[in-house]
Amino acid sequence: MKTIMWISAFITCGLIIGIIVYVFAKGIPFISWDLLSTSPTYIPPHIGILPDIMNTIYIVIASLVVMVPLGAGAAIYLEEYATNQKVVAVIEYAAETLSGIPSIIYGLVGMLFFCEFAGLRTSILAGALTLVIMNLPSIMRTTQESLKTVPQSYREGAFALGAGKWRVIRTVVLPGCVDGIITGCVLATGRILGESAALLFTAGFAHTLNSFFEGLMSPGATLTVALYVYAKEQGEFGAAFAIAAILMILTLGINSLAMWLERHFRKMREQGYPQEKTKE
């Protein structure tokens, strides 16, 4: 059994390292300042991914602005305010079901509801709202688990001092679990960066450089959608591998940032509550 586990771990790590090395070897030679800082043109033919980078930033910002308050608020309600356990069970079951739906279905629903029914048309905002629905369950569940890590004694001590419910949550509970909430947000950002199927139906694939507010209401391709377009539609595999390498670097950076933030906030929390550390 020990040998089987070592082989399984070696195969898993080997696959990850192999993919990273292959993508970097194919993509890094094509990465240049000209590629990163210019827009694409057709006459003369020229490939630039600056609009795709900006569209990716726009969609990440728009998604987080809507998703984090909704997800964190839902989690706080379920853990701190809700008393009807049947309602809590229904909401948690719905969240788990949403997290298991394929992204292409989210794209179809987003196209029909946000683009057609809501009148947003194909735009970055429609894509961002679709991603909000996709990632809302993960933010909610992550925040819930983080809230559960705060000892009940902290809440009881604050109540004993005369603090109200919201004051206890704002000054005791949330500071005690901020590491898990931020980590969940960072990991959700990584999922947003890697999503393409849902955005093909909602955000479109225009390589146009716009300002933030103008870009929200206009169609635009993110880096993942641009990768698909260059590889599948135009046969520009050099540009596709360059974008893949950039996405791989961003993913590795986001995962590393999530791990660092989790350790950093856990250390701050332990320093802030030395008695809890002593008990452990």
TIGUGU-882839 format. One record per residue (C-alpha): residue in one letter; x, y, z. Coordinates in nm, 4 decimals, decimal comma. Example, Ala and Ser with C-alpha at 12.3 -4.5 7.8 and 13.67 -1.06 7.14 Angstrom:
% residues 2
> A 1,2300 -0,4500 0,7800
> S 1,3670 -0,1060 0,7140
% end
This chain:
% residues 280
> M 0,0000 0,0000 0,0000
> K 0,2863 0,2370 0,0786
> T 0,4353 0,1694 -0,2648
> I 0,0995 0,2301 -0,4326
> M 0,0606 0,5629 -0,2510
> W 0,4106 0,6723 -0,3510
> I 0,3401 0,5800 -0,7133
> S 0,0088 0,7688 -0,7065
> A 0,1744 1,0781 -0,5597
> F 0,4563 1,0573 -0,8151
> I 0,2115 1,0287 -1,1074
> T 0,0043 1,3225 -0,9806
> C 0,3058 1,5483 -0,9300
> G 0,4556 1,4305 -1,2584
> L 0,1413 1,5235 -1,4513
> I 0,1321 1,8711 -1,2970
> I 0,5027 1,9349 -1,3568
> G 0,4778 1,7956 -1,7092
> I 0,1888 2,0254 -1,8029
> I 0,3628 2,3305 -1,6544
> V 0,6929 2,2567 -1,8286
> Y 0,5232 2,1830 -2,1623
> V 0,3122 2,5001 -2,1570
> F 0,6061 2,7171 -2,0504
> A 0,8355 2,5662 -2,3134
> K 0,5797 2,6307 -2,5870
> G 0,4517 2,9677 -2,4687
> I 0,7298 3,1712 -2,3064
> P 0,9301 3,2148 -2,6321
> F 0,6266 3,3939 -2,7827
> I 0,5722 3,6299 -2,4876
> S 0,6984 3,9791 -2,5638
> W 0,6273 4,3349 -2,4613
> D 0,4715 4,3984 -2,8003
> L 0,2290 4,1105 -2,7456
> L 0,1305 4,2327 -2,3981
> S 0,0999 4,6049 -2,4713
> T -0,0754 4,6280 -2,8088
> S -0,4150 4,5573 -2,9615
> P -0,4615 4,3121 -3,2497
> T -0,4868 4,4412 -3,6046
> Y -0,5838 4,2680 -3,9260
> I -0,4120 4,4965 -4,1786
> P -0,1240 4,4361 -4,1346
> P -0,1792 4,1121 -3,9394
> H -0,0673 4,1614 -3,5822
> I -0,1506 3,9837 -3,2559
> G -0,1811 4,1773 -2,9308
> I -0,3568 4,0737 -2,6118
> L -0,3794 4,4034 -2,4212
> P -0,7615 4,4225 -2,4704
> D -0,7925 4,0636 -2,3462
> I -0,5861 4,1415 -2,0357
> M -0,7976 4,4484 -1,9572
> N -1,1232 4,2587 -2,0184
> T -1,0033 3,9902 -1,7774
> I -0,9322 4,2544 -1,5119
> Y -1,2731 4,4158 -1,5703
> I -1,4610 4,0883 -1,5351
> V -1,2697 3,9899 -1,2202
> I -1,3432 4,3246 -1,0541
> A -1,7105 4,3243 -1,1534
> S -1,7574 3,9649 -1,0359
> L -1,5898 4,0143 -0,6974
> V -1,7778 4,3381 -0,6261
> V -2,1094 4,1543 -0,6547
> M -2,0069 3,8064 -0,5433
> V -1,8212 3,8732 -0,2169
> P -2,0957 4,0727 -0,0382
> L -2,3641 3,8261 -0,1491
> G -2,1668 3,5152 -0,0577
> A -2,0364 3,6477 0,2729
> G -2,3769 3,7904 0,3655
> A -2,5515 3,4601 0,2925
> A -2,2954 3,2709 0,5005
> I -2,3300 3,5122 0,7941
> Y -2,7068 3,4766 0,7835
> L -2,6929 3,0969 0,7772
> E -2,4396 3,0701 1,0605
> E -2,5327 3,3595 1,2875
> Y -2,8975 3,4522 1,2303
> A -3,0909 3,1607 1,0809
> T -3,2912 2,9585 1,3316
> N -3,4999 2,7422 1,0969
> Q -3,2737 2,4475 1,0179
> K -3,4975 2,3328 0,7337
> V -3,4400 2,6617 0,5513
> V -3,0665 2,6336 0,6164
> A -3,0632 2,2791 0,4791
> V -3,2514 2,3848 0,1646
> I -3,0139 2,6755 0,0994
> E -2,7051 2,4593 0,1546
> Y -2,8449 2,1888 -0,0734
> A -2,9141 2,4490 -0,3419
> A -2,5590 2,5841 -0,3096
> E -2,4091 2,2368 -0,3418
> T -2,6251 2,1700 -0,6464
> L -2,5188 2,4958 -0,8097
> S -2,1523 2,4143 -0,7558
> G -2,1926 2,0886 -0,9485
> I -2,3621 2,2271 -1,2600
> P -2,1397 2,2343 -1,5720
> S -2,0233 2,5802 -1,6731
> I -2,1685 2,5504 -2,0228
> I -2,5169 2,5380 -1,8682
> Y -2,4417 2,8578 -1,6770
> G -2,3432 3,0110 -2,0084
> L -2,6725 2,9173 -2,1714
> V -2,8751 3,0432 -1,8748
> G -2,6699 3,3628 -1,8589
> M -2,7223 3,4229 -2,2303
> L -3,0993 3,3775 -2,2030
> F -3,1472 3,5726 -1,8795
> F -2,8819 3,8455 -1,8641
> C -2,8227 3,9003 -2,2364
> E -3,1787 3,8592 -2,3627
> F -3,4280 3,9008 -2,0777
> A -3,2340 4,1648 -1,8776
> G -3,1299 4,3487 -2,1934
> L -2,7558 4,3518 -2,1194
> R -2,6784 4,1951 -2,4565
> T -2,3433 4,0256 -2,5035
> S -2,1209 4,2184 -2,2635
> I -1,8583 4,1923 -1,9930
> L -2,1240 4,2723 -1,7317
> A -2,3431 3,9812 -1,8457
> G -2,0416 3,7510 -1,8262
> A -1,9498 3,8826 -1,4805
> L -2,3018 3,8235 -1,3461
> T -2,2944 3,4712 -1,4862
> L -1,9654 3,4074 -1,3085
> V -2,1185 3,5467 -0,9889
> I -2,3820 3,2723 -0,9973
> M -2,1147 3,0121 -1,0704
> N -1,8809 3,1102 -0,7854
> L -2,1366 3,2223 -0,5271
> P -2,1689 2,8727 -0,3700
> S -1,7926 2,8398 -0,3203
> I -1,7668 3,1819 -0,1540
> M -2,0655 3,1036 0,0684
> R -1,9391 2,7624 0,1757
> T -1,5857 2,8896 0,2363
> T -1,7156 3,1728 0,4524
> Q -1,9409 2,9324 0,6418
> E -1,6525 2,7022 0,7248
> S -1,4437 3,0004 0,8320
> L -1,7194 3,1251 1,0632
> K -1,7358 2,7828 1,2260
> T -1,3672 2,8049 1,3231
> V -1,4330 3,1017 1,5557
> P -1,4804 2,9610 1,9093
> Q -1,8240 3,0094 2,0591
> S -1,6603 3,1438 2,3749
> Y -1,5571 3,4598 2,1860
> R -1,9192 3,5306 2,0984
> E -2,0402 3,4585 2,4504
> G -1,7734 3,6856 2,5993
> A -1,8747 3,9722 2,3726
> F -2,2434 3,9203 2,4532
> A -2,1591 3,9194 2,8233
> L -1,9983 4,2620 2,7822
> G -2,3228 4,3963 2,6375
> A -2,2382 4,3953 2,2666
> G -2,5198 4,3549 2,0172
> K -2,5470 4,0795 1,7576
> W -2,4132 4,2789 1,4648
> R -2,1356 4,4328 1,6747
> V -2,0228 4,0868 1,7840
> I -2,0166 3,9676 1,4240
> R -1,8356 4,2786 1,2987
> T -1,5732 4,3104 1,5722
> V -1,5231 3,9528 1,6954
> V -1,6407 3,6915 1,4477
> L -1,5307 3,8388 1,1140
> P -1,1795 3,9406 1,2297
> G -1,1359 3,5889 1,3638
> C -1,2121 3,4209 1,0294
> V -1,0939 3,6801 0,7789
> D -0,8157 3,4467 0,6630
> G -1,0614 3,1888 0,5302
> I -1,2805 3,4501 0,3644
> I -0,9896 3,6147 0,1826
> T -0,8506 3,2777 0,0790
> G -1,1886 3,1835 -0,0680
> C -1,2024 3,5119 -0,2600
> V -0,8533 3,4588 -0,4007
> L -0,9342 3,1042 -0,5102
> A -1,2598 3,2264 -0,6680
> T -1,0521 3,4787 -0,8617
> G -0,8449 3,1922 -0,9971
> R -1,1597 3,0146 -1,1128
> I -1,2827 3,3319 -1,2826
> L -0,9519 3,3620 -1,4690
> G -0,9797 3,0060 -1,5963
> E -1,3434 3,0140 -1,7095
> S -1,4182 3,0201 -2,0808
> A -1,7293 2,8142 -2,1683
> A -1,9771 3,0408 -1,9888
> L -1,8133 3,3562 -2,1245
> L -1,8355 3,2467 -2,4865
> F -2,2152 3,2807 -2,4645
> T -2,2325 3,5917 -2,2455
> A -1,9216 3,8114 -2,2782
> G -1,8385 3,7420 -2,6429
> F -1,4935 3,7422 -2,8004
> A -1,4270 4,0959 -2,9260
> H -1,0638 4,2137 -2,9031
> T -1,1498 4,5781 -2,8380
> L -0,9802 4,8054 -2,5842
> N -1,2313 5,0075 -2,3784
> S -1,2388 5,1992 -2,0533
> F -1,3813 5,0233 -1,7471
> F -1,7418 5,1452 -1,7581
> E -1,7586 5,1385 -2,1366
> G -1,6055 4,7928 -2,1375
> L -1,8639 4,6568 -1,8937
> M -2,1420 4,7232 -2,1425
> S -1,9456 4,6028 -2,4456
> P -1,8536 4,2530 -2,5632
> G -1,4983 4,1480 -2,4911
> A -1,2755 3,8420 -2,4828
> T -1,0936 3,7422 -2,1664
> L -0,7583 3,5656 -2,1820
> T -0,9161 3,2192 -2,1781
> V -1,1616 3,3069 -2,4532
> A -0,8802 3,4647 -2,6557
> L -0,6805 3,1433 -2,6151
> Y -0,9717 2,9465 -2,7593
> V -1,0184 3,1891 -3,0482
> Y -0,6503 3,1967 -3,1449
> A -0,6069 2,8186 -3,1182
> K -0,9379 2,6940 -3,2577
> E -1,0582 2,9652 -3,4953
> Q -0,7402 3,1256 -3,6265
> G -0,4765 2,8540 -3,5826
> E -0,2340 3,0907 -3,4051
> F -0,0885 2,8316 -3,1707
> G 0,2092 3,0479 -3,0759
> A -0,0191 3,3179 -2,9359
> A -0,2405 3,0525 -2,7765
> F 0,0524 2,8955 -2,5915
> A 0,1741 3,2401 -2,4870
> I -0,1665 3,3137 -2,3329
> A -0,1676 2,9678 -2,1739
> A 0,1705 3,0393 -2,0146
> I 0,0428 3,3736 -1,8830
> L -0,2653 3,2059 -1,7372
> M -0,0485 2,9367 -1,5806
> I 0,1718 3,2016 -1,4183
> L -0,1361 3,3855 -1,2890
> T -0,2845 3,0627 -1,1515
> L 0,0355 2,9658 -0,9732
> G 0,0654 3,3182 -0,8364
> I -0,2950 3,3233 -0,7129
> N -0,2617 2,9851 -0,5409
> S 0,0651 3,0945 -0,3791
> L -0,0974 3,4195 -0,2665
> A -0,3892 3,2274 -0,1140
> M -0,1528 3,0032 0,0813
> W 0,0534 3,2994 0,2013
> L -0,2517 3,4982 0,3074
> E -0,3907 3,2014 0,4972
> R -0,0648 3,1550 0,6897
> H -0,0280 3,5291 0,7464
> F -0,3752 3,5824 0,8886
> R -0,3579 3,2637 1,0943
> K -0,0348 3,3892 1,2501
> M -0,1918 3,7283 1,3226
> R -0,4937 3,5591 1,4786
> E -0,2748 3,3418 1,7009
> Q -0,0790 3,6460 1,8129
> G -0,4029 3,8293 1,8871
> Y -0,5382 3,5430 2,0985
> P -0,2379 3,4030 2,2898
> Q -0,4584 3,2194 2,5381
> E -0,6085 3,0131 2,2557
> K -0,2633 2,9254 2,1313
> T -0,1633 2,8168 2,4818
> K -0,4672 2,5900 2,5082
> E -0,3814 2,4263 2,1772
% end
